[in-house]
Each structure stands twice: as C-alpha cells, then as structure tokens.
Amino acid sequence: MQKKLTVFSFFSGIGILDLAFERNGYNIVFVNEYDHRFISAYQYARQQMHLNTPIYGYHNDSAERYAKRRGKRNLIELIAKEREKGNVVGFIGGPPCPDFSVAGKNAGASGKNGRLTKVYFDIICRCKPDFFLFENVKGLVKTEKHRVFYNEMKRKVQANNYLFDDKIINSLAYGVPQFRERAFMIGINKDIFRVVPNFFSFDWDRYSLFNTENILARKWPTTRDFEVDGSFKFIFPDIPQELTVEYWFDKNDVIHHINGNDVFTVKKGREKIATIQEGDTSRKSFKRLHRWRYSPTAAYGHNEVHLHPYKERRISVAEAMAIQSIPKEFIVLPMLSLSDKFKMIGNGVPYLMAAAIAKTLKETLKEIQEGNNETNRN
C-alpha cells in the first residue's frame, strides 16, 4: 500500500500549484503566503470548490519566519507528526521571481524578492522534508549572474542529503495554450531510499502531450484584420486545436464564468487599439491574441496587455485563467481589484503543467517505495 503524500506549501499565491497537486493525490496540510489578499483569494477558491481546510491551517506571514529557530522548530514538529502517521512529507513552492526575470527588476538574490529563494532553500535544508519542488523563472538559470547563485543553491541541497534534478520546461508541452518557460527542480531526500542510487533523473516528459520544438515549428496562423465578432472557423489541420486560445475560451465557458465580466476598460487610444490586427503580438505592450493560436506568456504587468481576438476590449480574468489552463470551476475572489486578480492569475504556475509534474512525482515516489520493498524481500 502506497504511503499518503502530504504537502507543506510555501509562497502559495492563489493556490493553482496546490490545486494541481491536491487533485493528483496529495494532501495539502499547511499553506504559507505573505500577501493577505492572495491568501484570502486562496481560501475563497477552495471554499467554492468545497475543498477541506488544511489541517495545519493558513499562515499569513513571511516565509522567513520558518527559516529561523522557532519557526523551524514548529515546522519540524509538524513534519514529525505526519511521519508518525506513516506519511511521506513534501514542500512545494515558487518564491517571488521578479528579481530573476529579465523583464522584471533583475536585482538577483540580493533583491527584496530574490532573497526569498535562498530562504526557501534554507527552510528545506533545515527541516529536511522527504521531497521538494522548487519553481521559478528561467532567468534564474539562463542569466549568468543569477546562475552563479542558483548553482550555489544546488550545491546546498546536495550537501544536505538530497538527490535532485532540474529543467526548464515549456507549458505548451503539457497542453497549456501559452508559451511559458519555467525552471523547476525536484529534490528527493536520500533517507527515503533503502539503497541510495548514484544519481536521480526525473522524467519531465512522462505526461507531456507535445514536443515543444515540433509545436513551434508548425505553420501557425499569423495575423488577420481585426473584426468585432468576426467569425473565423478552424481551418488548420497541422496544428493542435487544444493549444489555441479559442478552444480554451470555449472549454472554460468564459462568457458565463463568474469572473467573465472582470475586464479593464480601455479609456485611451481606443481607436488605435482597434487597428491592431488579430494575432499581432509583436508589440511591447498591447498584443492582440489570435483565436487559433497559443498566447504569449500570461504575465500581466504594466507593459503586458492582451487584447481579445475579436472583441473590442482587453481579455477578462476568466479568459486569463483559461490561458493558464485553470479548471473552469476555479473562481477568483470577486471583491478584489482587477489589478490584483490579473496579478494573481499571471503569477501562478500553469495548471496542466503543474498537474503533469505532480503525477510524475507521485509515481516516482511510489517507484522508490516499491524498490525499497523489493530490497527488503531480498
């Protein structure tokens, strides 16, 4: 019988990563998020989906608390409780990433948000969960000055008894209608192995649906004149329809979604915006999506504005959620500001990408357990 998997979530945001893990066999027992607006939205979404409250509660405070002596002791006690039940304990988290993003502040590990990555690794190495997941922007790995810090974190987890594997993956490979590259690291504590292997390789592609290079090389539609409510049937046999914006708008029934009317009003430059062609995503700011193409990265900052393919407006919060492949029953807290809603959705890990990793990790942990049982029999 496979042991139950319990998860302590850090930098939880609105809970998209957590939902993907929970729906794939993990039990979220502890949630930590610094921003009170995010944690309120997290709780609201769970309530609407009738999900249980984490048994160790919601913790609206800085993760830095858990890297210090008292906070660390409390976490270690909770982990011990879970292990007494026979459970396997994991940490998951994606610390705030603007300081490692080329499009963001680029301040690195010394930045206000950047230093939280070290805090997360400190918590892992001091509390010693059985496994962990770390997620961040690709700039942490690809940018030379940030990679020095990242390599330091890899040496840190290695010195603290972890086998790990990391990779930059694209959400397109997992059926998300969005070009979004993210860096992931999976770590496994050597103590859960009966016989410790010489290396660890995580099967990142086990639940991928597409080869990203192949997808990008296909003949996608380019641009066409913008027409309000203009019809345009799917006529592209070479491309997978499930990777298109329109497919997901329909799948999530965005028009009737509770967050379907959450839309920023375009006050200035309306006439100019109307001249932007459907599919013209080459601009720095206003990008009009193509209904039969995937979206650019759904990071809705000041300069990233996505326009609806055939409506004279920006996309709605419900449409942003569809682009993140979030299940349609997920609802964002209505009374939040529009800026907060888009930020929360844009900051999240694309749901189907997270779900694929969660499933693979669950099976990997099961394989380790089965290997241990086989060793015991021999």
Secondary structure, 3 states (H helix, E strand, C coil): CCCCEEEEEECCCCCHHHHHHHCCCEEEEEEECCCHHHHHHHHHHHHHCCCCCCCCCEECCCHHHHHCHHHHHHHHHHHHHHHHCCCEEEEEECCCCHHHCCCCCCCHHHCCCCHHHHHHHHHHHHHCCCEEEEEEECHHHHCHHHHHHHHHHHHHHHHCCEEEEEEEEEHHHHCCCECCEEEEEEEEEHHHCCCCCCCCCCCCCCCCCCCHHHHHHCCCCCCECCCCCCCCCCCCCCCCHHHCHHHHHHHCCCCCCHHHHCCCCCCCCHHHHCCCCECCCCCCCEEECCCCCCECCCCCCCCCEEECCCCCCECCHHHHHHHCCCCCCCCCCCCCCHHHHHHHHHHCCCHHHHHHHHHHHHHHHHHHHHHHHHHHHC
